[in-house]
Amino acid sequence: MVEKFLEQTTFTSQEDFIKNLKIKIPENFNFGYDIVDAWAAEEPDKKALLWTNDKGEHIQYTYADLKKYTDMTASYFQSLGIGHGDMVMLILKRRYEFWYSIIALHKLGAVVIPATHLLTKKDIVYRCNAADIKMIVAAGEDVITKHIIDAMPDCPSVKKLVSVGPDIPEGFEDFHKGIEKAAPFVKPEHPNTNEDTSLMYFTSGTTGEPKMVAHDFTYPLGHIVTASFWHNLHRDSLHLTIADTGWGKAVWGKLYGQMIAGANIFVYDHEKFTPADILGKIQDYHITSLCAPPIYRFLIKEDISKYDLSSLEYCTTAGEALNYSVYETFKKITGIRLMEGFGQTETTLTLGTFPWMEPKPGSMGVPNPQYDIDLLTHDGRSAEDGEQGQIVIRTDRGKPLGLFKEYYRASELTEDAWHDGIYYTGDVAWRDEDGYFWFVGRADDVIKSSGYRIGPFEVESALMTHPAVVECAITGVPDEIRGQVVKATIVLSKTFKGKEGPELVKELQDHVKRVTAPYKYPRVIEFVEELPKTISGKIRRVEIREKDK
């Protein structure tokens, strides 16, 4: 399938990749018809999705199955009044109905808004009114449906509520009865254009209310690089990305690029992350490819010798810089190099460590050639090697495949981030002499102290190597002499609780001086029970800074 969209499908070097990566974009591309239904027509028995859960159930879907169920779902949604441009929010955890629903909504030309099951009444009200959501499809669990029901009096745009079970509360349609009774699906005459909005995510809002990131119908094609050349997938891969469907990482690793590459997608529907369970699934199902947030440090603490991980061929990670010791330990145990990457809700993979490269643990890798990436200093220059700058995407020659359309209904926010032919990611990094990028922190979070520019991420990484530290946040606090000084807000591990005091403060400061450049050490340390966070678990450093003004 991937060869339909690439002029060249294999690459031997970064130079080859930069020169010859060319992705062909069909007119009026629709992932439902042009990928899922195309596979069903060409190879109906090809494995597409292997769904399992923590109750011992498993279902292997072929592309013929996916076409059948997504057509049934599309017809059912049509009967509920859903069509082109309608906004539908999916709160489905890792239930297989998520795949039925998102593909069906693509087939209808509707707009999919995946959402986390952690939303409260307030969150749901905000989202429904911000986007004029017309329908919500949710897992039928009391903790989810109660928040939805409580929100409805303040959500006038919502016309239909659907539950996939196990419970169907009053006021909710029954998803499974609905799709079983649905009439044969008739494809809309004109489902979409390439420029129509197909997918929208509410970002986590570390500095304010969540923004609505809108993507067009070509966005799945932007993930060809994610799956084929970062995950390094092939048609015989069984790939697991650890992510809930409420977050952007799910379509990065559990849908678009993986199906285009022809991989079989492994889904583990579970309530609580347990490293031993993940290792057991890799062993029992012979998973070949794993992409995960920074959980490898938990996996290597298990007795891996108890598990047969010989099926693993390739592993990737993103979300925070990889600790060198974790990289080395995992490689020693499995023989596999962990390959890092970087991107945003607004993009696909923008920086990555690709198969033909030697990874540098802690580096995000090099630019994906579908984007024109640069580093801009605070005075607007292109940064030299070794110099910090904000990661930007140049768009003066047109919008690159995979970059978002806009922040929906927020033209001033779009203009603030994307103007004069440049999209500003808000992330600061530096580039080494080999072209590898190294993350520093969010532009708003960078601390300016005595002429130094200090990224919170590198100080946090240093602190996290001390056994006393469970979590930490680095911020700048005003200082008359230095302008700002580094402050660490720290959550202590159980064994160090009760030991707060000058001795531990000095021990942590000295530890940072040993691990990283001494000028970066935190001159102020505060111990807290928990850090302020967004609903997606990102630390709200802005809240800490506001308290310290």
Secondary structure, 3 states (H helix, E strand, C coil): CHHHCECCCCCCCHHHHHHHCCECCCCCCCHHHHHHHHHHHHCCCCEEEEEEECCCCEEEEEHHHHHHHHHHHHHHHHHCCCCCCCEEEEECCCCCHHHHHHHHHHHHCCEEEECCCCCCHHHHHHHHHHHCCCEEEEEECHHHHHHHHHHHHHCCCCCEEEEEEECCCCCCEEHHHHHHHCCCCCCCCCCCCCCCEEEEEECCCCCCCCCEEEEECCHHHHCHHHHHHHCCCCCCCEEEECCCCCCCHHHHHCCHHHHHHCCEEEEEECCCCCHHHHHHHHHHHCCCEEEECCCHHHHCCCCHHHCCCCCCCEEEECCCCCCHHHHHHHHHHHCCCEEEEEECCCCCEEEECCCCCCCCCCCCEEECCCCCEEEECCCCCECCCCCCEEEEEECCCCCCCCCCCEECCCHHHHHHHEECCEEEEEEEEEECCCCCEEEEEEHHHCEEECCEEECHHHHHHHHCCCCCEEEEEEEEEEECCCEEEEEEEEEECHHHCCCCCHHHHHHHHHHHHHHCCHHHCCCEEEECCCCCECCCCCECHHHHHHHCC
